[in-house]
Structure formats: structure tokens, C-alpha cells
Amino acid sequence: MLPLYRLTISCPDKTGIVAAVSNFIAEQGGNLIEANYHTEQDSQWFFMRNEISFSASSFQADDFQQQFSSLAEQFEMLWQLIDTRTAKNIVLLVSQHSHCLADILHRWHSGDLAGEVVAVISNHNTLCDIAQWYNVPFHHIPVTQGTKQQANLAIAKLLTGYQTNTVVLARYMQIIPASLCDAYSGRMINIHHSFLPSFVGANPYERAYQRGVKLIGATCHYVTSDLDEGPIIEQDVVRVSHRQSKDDMLKNGKDVERVALARGLQYHLEDRVMVHGRRTIILE
């Protein structure tokens, strides 16, 4: 197959951006496989994602980027050219809940995930067997009140060692320090077992039950130093009623969590998520 590249762009909205980019790609011998773009009307900010194949065997990404720089400067673009043949390394952080971990590992093992799971890190040993079944390295780093700093340093060292591109908190029940949030800004993804902004923090199903909600949900979002306040990538819900207990809500919620996390992670791995302030633009 021909090599496939993704070109992502964000910049102030101006007349002629789409035409200029499309013409440049054609002049470079590129064939547009997919093109998506959107303008935020409030801020007049433009977003674009292209998937491009190049038929010429002599194509050089460095040459493309060097020549594209002048066009990017003209339109004040923030941009990336991404070679899809280089898989994003994914490290999963988990605690004791297995459903999101098992789902992601199964999707990866089945070839349905556009990335490479390289390790699992946990503050408990509970899920070691699942990781080992998939032949994924498992690292147990206990976290106690007195060892949080050392544990976070150990996690940071492992992430660096694995050349991690994407960190997934697959129900990791520890607060991530600001230093790690900043180091992996826009590359650390969490699944929160609530339809944010409702029920931020711990025990959302308990609070949802007490509140008598009719919908429960899950939110996949980027991690920031503000707890559960990062830009939202994906959300999903399921209807509940007064007939359902807290345990029923928990069981139904797990299904929603799996789906929302998998969908949000796939959007990220396919470079479809563009962060704009506290919002995200998903170029499907």
C-alpha cells in the first residue's frame, strides 16, 4: 500500500485556505483520501485534517514540510504532518477495575486500534494476569499517602522509557500530578464514570442514584491539572429508572465507559481531535 500521511492544521480563518492547501498537496503529487474542515464561528478559528497518499516513491516528508512552511507562515498555521506507518505507543494506567483495560487490550489484539499498547502500569497487582495474557509488560507501582511522589516519579520514568505517545487512564483511581499532566498535555486521556460536568470526582454512581437521575453516562476527556475539567473528547449515556439499584447503575455504567473510552481513544489515535481552549473539535 502507498504510504498514508495526515496533515492537521489550525489557524485564524481566512479566505483561500482550503484551495491553497489542496493545490499544494496536488503539486507535491499527493492524492487526498479524506478531507475534513470546520470553522468556529465565535472565534473565527479554522481547523483542517487531510489524509494524503503519495504515489511517487521518491516522496520525502522532510522536503514536503520544508516547502509547506512558507504556506503555513502565510496563514499563521499550527500544523503537523504525521506518518501513519509510525504507530503511537500507548501506556495504560489502571487500578482494580478490569472492564476498560480488557476492552482496550482486546481491540488492540484484534487489530482494531490505531496504536501500539506497550505497557500497563497499576497501583495494584489485581490486573496483572490480564496484561500477561496479552503479552503486555505489567508494572506494579504501589501508591500510598507517603509514597505518592516516588510513585509518580517511577511512572514518569517508565513513560519516558517506553517512548510513550499516549497515556490512557483506564479507570486509574489516583490523581495525576501537574508535572505529568503538563508533560503529556493533549496526549493523556481519562475515562470518567459520569456524564461531566455532573458528579465530578469520586463515587458518581452513588451520587447519581441519590439524586434520582434518569440518565447516567461516561466522559472521555484529556487530563489537565484541574480534576475532571479537561477538554471533552467523547461522551455516551444510558437511560435508568427508579427500579434500578446502585449496583444496576454501576453495571450499566461499565458498558458505557468501555464504549466512550474506546471511541475517544480511536479519535485521538487517528488525529481527529483538535483542542481549542476548553473545547475539542472532532473532525470525523
C-alpha positions, 0 to 999 in steps of 0.5 A: 500500500502507498504510504498514508500521511495526515496533515492537521492544521489550525489557524485564524480563518481566512479566505483561500485556505482550503484551495491553497492547501489542496493545490499544494498537496496536488503539486507535491503529487499527493492524492487526498483520501479524506478531507475534513474542515470546520470553522468556529464561528465565535472565534473565527478559528479554522481547523483542517485534517487531510489524509494524503497518499503519495504515489511517487516513491521518491516522496520525502516528508522532510522536503514536503514540510520544508516547502509547506512552511512558507504556506503555513507562515502565510496563514499563521498555521499550527500544523503537523504532518504525521506518518501513519506507518509510525504507530503511537505507543500507548501506556495504560494506567489502571487500578482494580477495575478490569472492564476498560483495560480488557476492552482496550487490550482486546481491540488492540489484539484484534487489530482494531486500534490505531496504536501500539499498547506497550505497557500497563502500569497499576497501583495494584497487582489485581490486573496483572494476569490480564496484561500477561495474557496479552503479552503486555509488560505489567508494572506494579507501582504501589501508591500510598499517602507517603509514597505518592511522589516516588510513585509518580516519579517511577511512572514518569520514568517508565513513560519516558522509557517506553517512548510513550505517545499516549497515556490512557487512564483506564479507570486509574483511581489516583490523581495525576500530578501537574508535572505529568499532566503538563508533560503529556498535555493533549496526549493523556486521556481519562475515562470518567464514570459520569456524564461531566460536568455532573458528579465530578470526582469520586463515587458518581454512581452513588451520587447519581442514584441519590439524586434520582437521575434518569440518565447516567453516562461516561466522559472521555476527556484529556487530563489537565491539572484541574480534576475532571475539567479537561477538554471533552473528547467523547461522551455516551449515556444510558437511560435508568429508572427508579427500579434500578439499584446502585449496583444496576447503575454501576453495571450499566455504567461499565458498558458505557465507559468501555464504549466512550473510552474506546471511541475517544481513544480511536479519535485521538489515535487517528488525529481527529481531535483538535483542542481549542481552549476548553473545547475539542473539535472532532473532525470525523 
